Every structure is written in structure tokens, then in C-alpha cells.
Amino acid sequence: MAPLSTSRAAATYGTTLTFETLTDEAALRVRPREDTLMRVVAGVVLLRFDGEERVLDAGDEALVPAGFHHTMCALTGEARIVMGFRPAQ
């Protein structure tokens, strides 16, 4: 399993933000009932979901719909991301 550090910010407008530091190991993730919006804060992230790969640089965002299995890992050392979750629509 990928080593990562996670911290949670206080809820804002009904949304909890999660900050993570990613390494080069990619654990499988899924949120069955929530969409995941992520933004890369620092570094470069490889996101895999729905049979595709996307490389995200600092400032880039991606939305993973509820129920999609996905993985994320840092391509260069470590990467920092912030994620928010919302109920699937």
C-alpha cells in the first residue's frame, strides 16, 4: 500500500477538503457514492481511471465520477493534492 500522509481541513460550505502527499506507489481507490474533484498543488501526478491515463501538473484538476476505480501516484518524488467530495448526481 502506498505510504501517504493525510490531513483534513474543517468543513467548508458542506464540503470536506482532504490534502494528501502522494508517492510513486498507486493504491486502488473508489468512492461508490461520491464524485471526487482533485487539484494538484505541487509536483506531477499520474491519474488512471476508466482505462485512461492523465498526467496532471500543478494547478491541473480532474473529476472522477462516483463508482469509478482509480489510482493516483507521483511521477517525480512526491506530489501534493487537495481533494473534495460531493454526493453523486
C-alpha positions in Angstrom: 0.0 0.0 0.0 1.2 3.5 -0.8 2.6 5.5 2.1 0.9 8.8 2.3 0.1 11.5 4.8 -3.4 12.9 5.0 -4.9 15.8 6.9 -8.4 17.0 6.8 -9.5 20.7 6.8 -12.6 21.9 8.5 -15.8 21.5 6.5 -16.4 24.5 4.2 -19.8 25.1 2.6 -20.7 21.5 3.4 -17.6 20.1 1.7 -14.6 18.5 3.5 -11.2 19.0 1.8 -8.6 16.4 2.1 -4.9 17.1 1.5 -2.5 14.2 0.6 1.1 13.7 -0.3 1.4 11.0 -3.0 4.5 8.9 -3.7 5.3 6.6 -6.6 3.0 3.8 -5.3 -0.6 3.8 -6.5 -3.3 2.3 -4.3 -6.6 1.4 -5.8 -9.4 3.8 -4.7 -13.1 4.0 -5.2 -15.8 6.2 -3.7 -19.1 4.5 -4.6 -21.4 7.3 -3.7 -19.3 10.5 -4.2 -17.7 12.3 -7.1 -14.0 13.2 -6.4 -12.6 16.5 -7.5 -8.9 16.8 -7.2 -6.4 19.6 -7.8 -2.6 19.1 -7.9 -1.0 21.6 -5.6 2.7 20.6 -6.2 4.5 18.0 -8.3 3.2 15.8 -11.2 0.5 13.2 -10.7 -0.4 10.2 -12.9 -4.2 9.5 -12.6 -5.6 6.3 -14.1 -9.3 5.7 -14.4 -11.8 4.3 -16.9 -9.0 2.8 -19.0 -7.2 6.1 -19.5 -4.1 7.8 -18.0 -3.8 11.5 -17.4 -0.7 13.4 -16.3 -1.6 16.3 -14.1 0.8 19.2 -13.3 0.5 21.7 -10.5 -2.8 23.7 -11.0 -4.5 20.9 -13.0 -7.8 19.5 -11.9 -9.7 16.2 -12.6 -13.1 14.9 -11.7 -13.5 11.2 -11.0 -17.2 10.2 -11.1 -18.7 8.1 -8.2 -18.1 4.4 -8.6 -15.0 4.6 -10.8 -12.0 2.7 -9.6 -8.9 4.8 -9.9 -5.3 5.2 -8.9 -3.0 8.2 -8.4 0.7 8.4 -7.9 3.5 10.9 -8.1 5.7 10.8 -11.2 8.6 12.7 -9.7 9.3 12.0 -6.0 6.3 13.4 -4.2 3.2 15.3 -5.2 0.6 17.2 -3.1 -3.1 17.2 -4.0 -6.2 18.6 -2.5 -9.5 16.7 -2.9 -13.1 17.4 -2.3 -16.1 15.0 -2.4 -19.7 15.6 -3.3 -22.7 13.3 -3.5 -23.1 11.7 -6.9 -25.7 13.3 -9.0 
